[in-house]
Amino acid sequence: MAFSATGWATIAASKRGSAPAIYSYTSADAKAAVTGANYFNSLSDSLSVGDVIYHFDSNTPTATWSVVISNSGGTVDVSAGTAIGVT
């Protein structure tokens, strides 16, 4: 699957300093797809290392916290994520 801006929202973003931003993303894509290589490349101009992404898989449903671990040359990589119980 591919990233869709429809489910993307900024939760908190630092206007000063280098504090990480927090984003929320809802999609029918599974954790493996969202945390896979290059999924968030279209957001490379907006994401910074250390930013946190909360992903809700509306298909399963499951939730995951991930952290941006690299962003270089338009290629974004996020951590494998930590599952959050939704039951």
C-alpha positions in Angstrom: 0.0 0.0 0.0 1.0 3.6 -0.3 0.9 6.6 2.1 -2.3 8.6 1.9 -2.4 12.2 3.2 -6.1 11.7 4.0 -5.3 10.0 7.3 -2.4 12.2 8.3 -2.6 14.8 11.1 -0.1 16.9 13.1 -0.8 16.4 16.8 2.1 18.6 18.2 4.9 20.4 16.6 7.6 22.5 18.1 7.7 26.1 16.9 11.0 26.7 18.6 14.1 24.6 19.2 14.5 21.0 18.2 11.8 19.2 20.1 10.3 16.3 18.1 6.9 16.6 16.5 4.1 14.1 17.1 1.9 12.9 14.2 -1.2 10.7 13.9 -1.9 8.5 10.9 -4.9 6.3 10.3 -5.0 3.9 7.4 -6.0 0.3 6.5 -2.3 -0.5 6.0 -0.8 -3.0 8.3 2.1 -2.2 10.7 4.6 -4.0 8.5 3.7 -1.8 5.5 3.7 1.5 7.4 7.0 0.8 9.2 8.6 -0.6 6.0 11.2 1.1 3.9 10.2 4.3 2.1 6.6 4.4 3.2 6.8 8.0 4.4 9.2 9.3 1.7 6.6 11.8 0.4 6.8 13.5 3.8 10.6 13.8 3.8 10.4 17.6 3.7 8.3 17.6 6.9 9.6 14.8 9.0 12.8 15.0 11.2 14.8 12.4 13.1 13.1 11.8 16.4 9.6 12.7 15.3 7.0 10.3 16.6 4.2 8.7 14.5 1.1 7.1 16.0 -0.4 4.7 13.5 -3.9 3.2 13.8 -4.6 0.3 11.4 -8.3 0.7 10.8 -8.5 -2.7 9.1 -7.2 -4.9 12.0 -7.6 -2.7 14.3 -4.2 -2.3 15.9 -2.1 0.7 16.9 1.7 1.4 16.9 4.1 4.1 18.0 7.1 4.6 15.6 10.0 7.0 15.6 11.7 8.5 12.6 15.2 7.1 12.7 16.6 8.6 9.5 15.7 11.1 6.8 18.3 11.7 4.1 18.0 12.5 0.5 14.2 12.1 0.4 14.4 8.6 2.1 12.6 8.3 5.4 13.1 5.3 7.7 11.0 4.7 10.8 11.5 2.3 13.7 9.7 -1.1 13.7 7.3 0.4 16.1 5.9 -0.5 19.5 2.4 -2.1 19.5 -0.3 -0.5 21.7 -3.2 -2.7 22.9 -6.5 -1.6 21.6 -8.7 -4.3 23.1 
